[in-house]
Amino acid sequence: MPGIPLPSPANAPTAPTTPATPTIPAVPLYWRFPARLASVPRARQAVRDALPHHCPPQLSYELRLLTSELVTNAIRHGARPDEDEVIELVFWTADGHYWLAVSDPSSTRLTPTPNSPGPQACSGRGLLLVDALCDAWGVLPRRTRGKSVIAGIRTS
C-alpha cells in the first residue's frame, strides 16, 4: 500500500501565526522623600496605598514594617542631616514577591549587617527584623553615589 505523499516544504500549508504576547511586567512605583525621620510614616503610607486591596493584612503589616526599618536606616546611617538629601523608595512585584529598594546617598560603601545588641540596648535590631521578615535581601552599590538595600517578601 503506497504511503500518502507529504507536501514539499515549498508548498506546505502554513498555519496562521499569531505573535506571542509578552507578559507586561508591573511598573515599579517610585518615591523620593527628604532624608528626615518625618518621611518614615509617609513612606510607610505610600507602600500601604500601593498594595492591592486583596493583600492579606499580615503581609501588609510586614511590608509597612519593612519599609519603616529600611527608610529609617537609610536616613540615620546613609544621609547627612545637615544637607538637603533624599531617600529613594522603589516598590514592585516580580517572581511571586513584593520587592522594596531603599536607596541612600551615602558616599561610604558600608554594607549594613545585623548586630547582636545586648538585652538593654534601645536600638540595633532593625536589620534583625529585616532578616526575619524577608525571603531575600541584600545591598547593592549605586553607580554614582550611595547604596540600595533591596528586600523581598513572598506575595502569598
Buried (B, 14 or more C-beta within 10 A) or exposed (E): EEEEEEEEEEEEEEEEEEEEEEEEEEEEEEBEBBBBEEBBEBBBEBBBEBBEEEBEEEBBEBBBBBBBBBBBBBBBEBBEEEEEBBBBBBBBBEEEBBBBBBBBBBEEEEEBEBEEEEEEEEEEBBBBBBEEBBEEBEBEEBEEEBBBBBBBBEBE
